[in-house]
Amino acid sequence: MMASLSKVDRYFAVQWLSAIGFGVLLFVIIWLAPEILMDVTQAVTDGKLSVVQGVMALLYHVPEILLTAIPMAALLGSVFVVQRLCQQNELVAILSSGISARRLIVPAVAVSLVFSVFYALVQEVWQPAAFSAKTLLYVTHDLQGKSSDPFLFLDRTHRGERAPRWFFMAGEIPLTAKEPFAQVVMLTYAPSTQGVGTEIQSIIQAKSARILNASGLWQLQDGVEYHMRSDGGYEASDTFLKKTVHLSPAVNALAQFHRKNPMALNMLDLQAYVGLLKATHQGQDQRFFSVRLLQKWLNPLTPVLFVILGALIGLEPPRSWRATALTVTAGVLFLYGVSVPFSVNLGSLGVLPIWMAAVLPQLLAMALTGLSIGLLRNTQGYLGQGFWGKA
C-alpha cells in the first residue's frame, strides 16, 4: 500500500510540476515578447547594446515577470491537471481504489512549496540585483534616464504634519553613492504672518547636491535662493556656486534607499526603510510600504494557495462543460491582479488597516472561488453532488 501511494505521489507530483513549470515559462515568453523584446532588439540593431548585453537586458527583466507569472501558473496549471484527470476518469479510478481526495492534494502542495521557495529567492535575491544591474546598463547606454521618480522629503518631525519645517526634492537620483543628486529644490517654512500655520520663507534651486557627512550635512551646487518679500512675492537674494545646508541623517538614509528603488528592495531592506519612514513621520509613504512589506511576507505562499484553489475549481465530472472552470480561473486571476495594487493604495490612504490591505488579494481570490463553487456545484454537468459526495 505504501509503495502504491508512493507511485501515485510521484505521478501527481510530475503532473503538477510539468503543468506549473510550463505555465511559468509560457507567461515569461508572453510578457517578454511584445514590447521588451522589441525594445532590446532595436537597441542591439542600433548599436547601443551588444548581443551579449541584449541577452543580459532580457534576463534582467525576468525576475519581475516571474513574481507575477508563478502565482498565475500555479492556479492555471492546477486547474488543467485536475480537469484532465477528471476528463480521463483517472481521478475517479484512484478514488475508487480507496485513496481520498485530500490525500491526493499532498503532492500538489509539495510541488507548490518548491515554487514558493523559488518565488522567495527571486523576490529576495534575484530581483533586487537584477533591478540595479538593469538600471546601470540602461542608463550607461542612454536607454533611460537615471530615475523615474523624484526623491521627496517633507520634514514634519518637530511641528507636526500641518506645520512642516522644510521640504527637499531631487528630480534626478544618482546610480551610485559617489554621484550627486540633480535638479534640486528646497523650501524652508516659517510661522505665517497671519498667525495660522506656516508659509514658505525661502526657495532654493540648485543644479546638484551632494551628501557631505552622515549627520545630514549636504552641499548644494550652482543655484539660486529666493526669499519672500513683504508683499508676499519672492525675489532672488543669493546666487551661489556652493551652499551648505543641514537636513538630517534620516534624509541621507532615505535618499540612499530611494536610489535602490524601494519597490525592488528585499524584505530586510524594506523593513529598515519603513522604520525610517515611521521615524520621520512620513505617514502615507510609511503605510504604503508597510502594506508592501506584509505582502512580501505573504506572496511566497500564494502559489500554495492557488494550487489548492485550482484543484477545487478543476474538480468536475467527466463530459462536463470545461469552459466554466476556465472562466472562473480567468475571473480569479483578473480579480487578484487588479486587487494587488488597489489594496496597497487603500492601505496607504488609511481606508483599510495595513494587515487587511496586505491580505485582501488572497481573500478576494478565495471568496470568488468559494462563491463560484457554491453556485456551480449543484449545476448539472458541473461539479455534481455525486462527485463531491465521493470526494
Wavefront OBJ file of the C-alpha trace (Angstrom):
o trace
v 0.000 0.000 0.000
v 2.824 2.402 0.809
v 4.512 1.565 -2.496
v 1.232 2.221 -4.310
v 0.836 5.545 -2.578
v 4.426 6.447 -3.399
v 3.848 5.802 -7.100
v 0.663 7.861 -7.002
v 2.505 10.677 -5.237
v 5.249 10.685 -7.838
v 2.752 10.569 -10.673
v 0.737 13.502 -9.356
v 3.858 15.482 -8.456
v 5.145 15.152 -12.029
v 1.769 16.267 -13.380
v 1.693 19.437 -11.263
v 5.379 20.180 -11.720
v 5.204 19.969 -15.513
v 1.948 21.954 -15.751
v 3.080 24.786 -13.467
v 6.591 24.850 -14.920
v 5.238 25.050 -18.458
v 2.842 27.809 -17.380
v 5.673 29.866 -15.842
v 7.777 29.510 -18.994
v 4.828 30.428 -21.204
v 3.968 33.545 -19.209
v 7.609 34.713 -19.211
v 7.787 34.361 -23.002
v 4.441 36.126 -23.491
v 5.469 39.101 -21.331
v 8.929 39.361 -22.842
v 7.865 39.016 -26.465
v 5.831 42.112 -27.389
v 7.479 45.258 -26.023
v 10.571 44.287 -24.035
v 11.995 42.015 -26.727
v 11.286 44.617 -29.406
v 12.994 47.405 -27.433
v 16.065 45.298 -26.685
v 16.273 44.096 -30.282
v 16.075 47.694 -31.503
v 18.847 48.724 -29.098
v 21.071 45.907 -30.390
v 20.268 46.809 -34.016
v 21.106 50.481 -33.363
v 24.447 49.509 -31.843
v 23.592 50.787 -28.345
v 23.911 47.277 -26.915
v 25.998 44.307 -27.936
v 24.332 40.930 -28.433
v 25.573 39.750 -25.029
v 24.306 42.934 -23.365
v 20.964 42.468 -25.121
v 20.644 38.955 -23.716
v 21.559 40.229 -20.251
v 18.969 43.018 -20.563
v 16.284 40.407 -21.262
v 17.407 38.340 -18.281
v 17.230 41.412 -16.028
v 13.502 41.690 -16.846
v 12.761 38.061 -15.985
v 12.593 38.321 -12.135
v 9.866 40.964 -12.198
v 7.864 38.851 -14.641
v 8.344 35.711 -12.553
v 6.791 37.357 -9.487
v 3.570 37.695 -11.457
v 3.855 34.521 -13.536
v 4.418 31.996 -10.727
v 1.077 32.526 -8.887
v -0.837 32.683 -12.179
v 0.823 29.492 -13.455
v 0.126 27.752 -10.127
v -3.602 28.425 -10.408
v -3.951 27.735 -14.116
v -1.697 24.658 -14.043
v -3.593 23.167 -11.119
v -6.925 23.644 -12.911
v -5.616 21.950 -16.067
v -4.139 18.991 -14.144
v -7.307 18.251 -12.176
v -9.521 18.822 -15.218
v -7.508 16.361 -17.276
v -7.565 13.753 -14.516
v -11.333 14.134 -14.266
v -11.936 14.030 -18.029
v -9.860 10.867 -18.459
v -11.502 9.171 -15.432
v -8.099 8.814 -13.722
v -9.249 10.635 -10.607
v -12.410 8.540 -10.331
v -10.345 5.340 -10.633
v -7.901 6.460 -7.940
v -10.719 7.497 -5.602
v -12.435 4.132 -6.195
v -9.278 2.363 -5.004
v -9.743 3.885 -1.550
v -7.359 6.821 -1.758
v -9.061 10.007 -0.546
v -9.173 13.269 -2.493
v -7.498 15.013 0.441
v -4.594 12.574 0.214
v -4.091 13.429 -3.446
v -3.596 17.111 -2.693
v -0.379 16.347 -0.738
v 1.922 16.033 -3.797
v 0.322 19.154 -5.281
v 1.084 21.146 -2.130
v 4.628 19.721 -2.056
v 5.230 20.916 -5.628
v 3.709 24.319 -4.845
v 6.105 24.679 -1.889
v 9.001 24.242 -4.318
v 7.651 27.119 -6.395
v 7.086 29.126 -3.196
v 10.757 28.770 -2.273
v 11.703 29.716 -5.831
v 9.398 32.754 -5.599
v 11.063 33.848 -2.348
v 14.545 33.521 -3.864
v 13.516 35.575 -6.885
v 11.917 38.232 -4.671
v 14.701 38.474 -2.110
v 17.840 37.853 -4.171
v 17.386 37.938 -7.931
v 15.010 40.878 -8.368
v 16.987 43.454 -6.283
v 20.249 42.509 -8.025
v 18.644 42.433 -11.480
v 16.997 45.823 -10.986
v 20.286 47.501 -10.076
v 22.129 45.842 -12.953
v 19.373 46.666 -15.462
v 19.259 50.326 -14.392
v 23.042 50.663 -14.652
v 23.066 49.020 -18.101
v 20.196 51.132 -19.459
v 21.495 54.450 -18.094
v 25.071 53.762 -19.222
v 23.876 53.165 -22.791
v 21.356 56.054 -22.830
v 18.297 53.810 -22.905
v 16.646 55.535 -19.926
v 17.145 58.417 -17.512
v 18.782 57.989 -14.146
v 15.492 57.983 -12.213
v 11.792 57.705 -12.892
v 10.551 59.059 -9.549
v 11.951 62.110 -7.735
v 13.080 61.855 -4.139
v 10.781 63.927 -1.920
v 11.036 64.626 1.800
v 8.875 66.909 3.939
v 10.228 67.401 7.453
v 7.407 67.024 9.981
v 9.473 65.946 12.969
v 9.022 68.919 15.278
v 5.960 70.841 14.228
v 3.584 68.137 13.078
v 2.111 67.336 9.703
v 0.297 70.661 9.295
v 3.334 72.805 10.047
v 6.454 71.497 8.235
v 9.923 72.985 8.697
v 11.387 72.333 5.266
v 10.880 70.384 2.047
v 13.573 68.777 -0.113
v 13.264 67.348 -3.634
v 15.812 65.831 -6.024
v 14.459 65.207 -9.506
v 17.352 63.020 -10.668
v 18.694 60.235 -8.472
v 22.304 59.048 -8.921
v 23.157 55.435 -9.641
v 25.962 55.327 -7.066
v 26.580 56.993 -3.708
v 29.528 58.940 -5.163
v 27.443 60.764 -7.789
v 25.482 63.942 -6.969
v 21.718 64.339 -6.887
v 20.449 66.674 -9.620
v 17.561 69.121 -10.192
v 17.329 70.013 -6.502
v 14.658 72.191 -4.905
v 14.494 73.064 -1.207
v 11.784 75.045 0.583
v 12.004 76.413 4.125
v 8.952 77.334 6.150
v 8.259 79.922 8.863
v 5.206 80.693 11.004
v 2.582 82.505 8.967
v 2.357 86.282 9.380
v -1.367 85.748 9.876
v -0.696 83.576 12.904
v -2.168 80.379 11.436
v 0.014 77.560 10.123
v 3.208 78.214 8.136
v 4.233 79.775 4.859
v 7.202 79.384 2.538
v 10.052 81.592 3.702
v 12.659 80.756 1.044
v 13.102 78.705 -2.113
v 16.433 77.242 -3.183
v 17.025 75.833 -6.648
v 20.302 74.059 -7.401
v 21.649 72.011 -10.289
v 23.080 69.348 -7.976
v 23.618 68.340 -4.351
v 25.997 66.014 -2.517
v 25.902 64.373 0.903
v 28.893 65.634 2.896
v 28.652 63.526 6.057
v 26.457 61.103 7.979
v 24.988 63.815 10.248
v 22.836 65.178 7.404
v 25.093 67.912 6.017
v 24.536 68.489 2.278
v 26.288 70.742 -0.222
v 24.091 72.405 -2.863
v 25.913 73.424 -6.029
v 25.301 76.085 -8.686
v 21.997 77.517 -7.544
v 19.936 80.498 -6.520
v 17.965 81.293 -3.357
v 14.704 83.254 -3.306
v 13.278 84.983 -0.222
v 9.751 86.197 0.407
v 9.199 89.943 0.174
v 6.949 91.923 2.489
v 4.248 91.959 -0.201
v 4.179 88.145 -0.346
v 6.175 87.779 -3.565
v 9.624 86.227 -3.966
v 12.866 87.675 -5.261
v 16.319 86.241 -5.905
v 18.530 87.196 -2.989
v 21.556 84.955 -3.387
v 23.302 83.213 -6.283
v 25.842 80.631 -5.185
v 28.287 78.078 -6.522
v 28.280 76.097 -3.272
v 25.951 76.278 -0.297
v 25.898 74.037 2.779
v 22.562 73.080 4.353
v 21.792 70.775 7.260
v 18.988 68.307 6.665
v 19.042 65.177 8.854
v 20.735 61.744 8.993
v 17.379 60.167 8.157
v 17.278 62.038 4.858
v 20.681 60.579 3.959
v 19.441 57.044 4.583
v 16.098 57.569 2.836
v 17.837 59.036 -0.210
v 20.117 56.013 -0.485
v 17.150 53.643 -0.219
v 15.363 55.639 -2.902
v 18.392 55.235 -5.157
v 17.889 51.460 -4.983
v 14.139 51.845 -5.711
v 12.048 50.877 -2.634
v 9.688 48.800 -4.808
v 12.564 46.374 -5.564
v 14.034 46.109 -2.055
v 14.207 42.778 -0.271
v 12.320 42.316 2.991
v 15.172 43.255 5.339
v 15.960 46.489 3.476
v 12.270 47.311 3.095
v 11.721 46.807 6.819
v 14.540 49.258 7.569
v 13.075 51.690 5.029
v 9.629 51.501 6.653
v 11.237 52.129 10.041
v 12.860 55.314 8.726
v 9.589 56.491 7.204
v 7.831 55.935 10.517
v 10.568 57.713 12.498
v 10.338 60.761 10.219
v 6.512 60.843 10.228
v 6.098 60.155 6.510
v 2.588 58.886 7.150
v 1.225 57.918 3.738
v 4.530 56.545 2.426
v 5.001 54.588 5.649
v 1.562 52.986 5.301
v 2.124 52.280 1.598
v 5.393 50.437 2.112
v 4.123 48.721 5.273
v 1.488 47.065 3.097
v 4.179 46.172 0.562
v 6.313 44.668 3.341
v 3.495 42.433 4.581
v 2.733 41.412 1.003
v 6.361 40.382 0.548
v 5.943 38.044 3.520
v 2.658 36.634 2.184
v 3.303 36.456 -1.557
v 5.654 33.429 -1.478
v 2.747 31.435 -0.003
v 0.364 32.460 -2.793
v 1.421 29.577 -5.117
v 0.381 27.096 -2.402
v -2.995 28.792 -2.025
v -3.538 28.984 -5.775
v -2.679 25.303 -6.315
v -5.374 24.362 -3.792
v -7.901 26.783 -5.298
v -7.073 25.488 -8.774
v -7.685 21.899 -7.663
v -11.106 22.886 -6.291
v -12.024 24.791 -9.441
v -10.863 21.969 -11.727
v -12.864 19.212 -9.992
v -15.659 18.197 -12.352
v -17.342 15.006 -13.568
v -16.440 13.571 -16.991
v -18.079 15.152 -20.054
v -18.753 18.395 -18.180
v -18.607 21.887 -19.690
v -14.914 22.737 -19.444
v -15.229 26.425 -20.242
v -16.904 27.076 -16.896
v -13.827 26.191 -14.855
v -11.593 28.253 -17.151
v -13.977 31.204 -16.843
v -13.781 31.013 -13.045
v -9.976 30.769 -13.284
v -9.817 33.858 -15.501
v -12.039 35.724 -13.039
v -9.847 34.792 -10.067
v -6.654 35.818 -11.885
v -8.168 39.121 -13.005
v -9.503 39.933 -9.533
v -6.174 39.057 -7.914
v -4.167 41.096 -10.422
v -6.352 44.164 -10.011
v -6.625 43.951 -6.232
v -2.847 43.811 -5.538
v -2.108 47.482 -6.423
v -5.603 48.603 -5.391
v -5.236 47.151 -1.888
v -1.853 48.882 -1.439
v -3.469 52.225 -2.240
v -6.344 51.533 0.166
v -3.824 50.797 2.900
v -1.709 53.872 2.176
v -4.767 56.130 2.351
v -5.856 54.601 5.659
v -9.117 53.239 4.227
v -8.143 49.720 5.353
v -5.872 48.563 8.180
v -2.415 47.648 6.909
v -2.825 43.924 7.621
v -6.193 43.779 5.865
v -4.889 45.625 2.808
v -1.987 43.156 2.612
v -4.165 40.018 2.638
v -7.055 41.459 0.600
v -5.953 39.990 -2.799
v -5.730 36.459 -1.394
v -9.029 36.871 0.479
v -10.800 38.041 -2.671
v -9.373 35.116 -4.664
v -10.642 32.659 -2.046
v -14.020 34.390 -1.839
v -14.586 34.301 -5.598
v -13.517 30.650 -5.771
v -15.826 29.697 -2.915
v -18.724 31.664 -4.387
v -18.244 30.105 -7.810
v -18.079 26.575 -6.418
v -21.114 27.244 -4.251
v -23.121 28.396 -7.256
v -21.933 25.691 -9.639
v -21.612 22.547 -7.512
v -25.305 21.701 -7.958
v -25.413 22.676 -11.632
v -25.989 19.743 -13.942
v -22.846 18.951 -15.903
v -20.504 20.704 -13.489
v -19.216 19.640 -10.078
v -22.169 17.332 -9.468
v -23.263 16.310 -5.997
v -22.233 12.703 -6.612
v -18.625 13.642 -7.271
v -18.387 15.932 -4.271
v -20.035 13.320 -2.087
v -17.495 10.683 -3.113
v -14.586 13.039 -2.621
l 1 2 3 4 5 6 7 8 9 10 11 12 13 14 15 16 17 18 19 20 21 22 23 24 25 26 27 28 29 30 31 32 33 34 35 36 37 38 39 40 41 42 43 44 45 46 47 48 49 50 51 52 53 54 55 56 57 58 59 60 61 62 63 64 65 66 67 68 69 70 71 72 73 74 75 76 77 78 79 80 81 82 83 84 85 86 87 88 89 90 91 92 93 94 95 96 97 98 99 100 101 102 103 104 105 106 107 108 109 110 111 112 113 114 115 116 117 118 119 120 121 122 123 124 125 126 127 128 129 130 131 132 133 134 135 136 137 138 139 140 141 142 143 144 145 146 147 148 149 150 151 152 153 154 155 156 157 158 159 160 161 162 163 164 165 166 167 168 169 170 171 172 173 174 175 176 177 178 179 180 181 182 183 184 185 186 187 188 189 190 191 192 193 194 195 196 197 198 199 200 201 202 203 204 205 206 207 208 209 210 211 212 213 214 215 216 217 218 219 220 221 222 223 224 225 226 227 228 229 230 231 232 233 234 235 236 237 238 239 240 241 242 243 244 245 246 247 248 249 250 251 252 253 254 255 256 257 258 259 260 261 262 263 264 265 266 267 268 269 270 271 272 273 274 275 276 277 278 279 280 281 282 283 284 285 286 287 288 289 290 291 292 293 294 295 296 297 298 299 300 301 302 303 304 305 306 307 308 309 310 311 312 313 314 315 316 317 318 319 320 321 322 323 324 325 326 327 328 329 330 331 332 333 334 335 336 337 338 339 340 341 342 343 344 345 346 347 348 349 350 351 352 353 354 355 356 357 358 359 360 361 362 363 364 365 366 367 368 369 370 371 372 373 374 375 376 377 378 379 380 381 382 383 384 385 386 387 388 389 390 391
